[in-house]
Amino acid sequence: MKVGRPLDSQKHTTLTATKPWVAEGMSRRTWYRRQAEGRINKWLEGGKKPKSNRGRPLKGEAPRLKPWIALGMSESTWRRRQKGPRKTGNHWRRAPA
């Protein structure tokens, strides 16, 4: 079955034509957002854990604070410090005084 624009005979059945968000008294964007939240809740009830949407925490999930922001440093500095000191002592940087 092809997917795309509906035929002229089917246009009256589309979401844009029926406008369920008007019947519920909310904006179109809010209606779509709540539909997505409902799908996430169904997944959670089924025991599956969906990935969060574009880095945003899921509904009911605590926001994750980036550790480098909490320490007041850049992400690259934080990642470099996570690796630990260099293994070789023969590099161009001087040892700390």
N, C-alpha and C positions, 0 to 999 in steps of 0.2 A: 504494500500500500504506500502510495506517495504521501509525503508530509509537506505541508506548505500552506499556502493561503486556502481558506475554505471556498468551496463552490458557492455560487450565488444562492443556490437552494439551501445551503447550510449556514449562511451568514447570520441568520436570526438566532442560532443556537450558541454562538460564540460568547465568551466571557465579556468581551467588549460590548456586545449588543445587549446582553442580559443585565450587565452592571450589578452584580450582587453586592458590591460595596455601598451602593446607594441605598439598597434595601436594608442594609445593616447600619446605615447612618455613619459611615466613616469614609476616609479618603481612599483612593485606589491603592496608594502606596502602603498604607496601614493594613489594608485588607490582604495584600500579597504578603506582607511581612508576617502577619498572623497565620496565614496558610503555611508558610515555611516553618514557623515555630511549632505548629501542630504536627508537621511531618517529623521534626526533630524529636518531639515528645513521644511519638509512636515508635521511633527507633529506640529510644531509651527504655521504653516499656518492654520492648522485645529483647532487651539484653545487649543490643549492639551499641557501640559508641561511635557516632559520626564525627568526622573531623570538623573543627570549628570553621566558621565562614570567614575567610580572608584574615585570619589572625585575631578575629574578635572572639571573646569568650562566648560560649553557649549560654543560653538562658539558665540561670541557677548556678552557673559555674563562676568561681571567684576570678577576677581579672588577674592575669599573670604579670607581675612586675619584672621588667628586664633587669637582671642583676647588675649590669654595668651602669644603669641609671641610678640604682640605689646606692652604688659606690661612688658615683660622680665621676665616671671616666668614660672614654669612648669604647665602642664595642671592640674595635681592633686591639686596643690596649688590654682589655679584659680577657679576650681570647688568647693573646700572647702570654699573659700571666698565668692562664690556666695550664699551658703547656709545661711550665716550670722552667728552671734554669737550663741553659744549654749544657750539653754533655761534654763538649770539648772545651778545654781551657785556652785553645789556640785560636782566638778570634780577634778581630781588630779593635774591639771596645776595651777600654781600660777597666781594670777592676775597681769597684767602689772603694773610696778612701776610708 
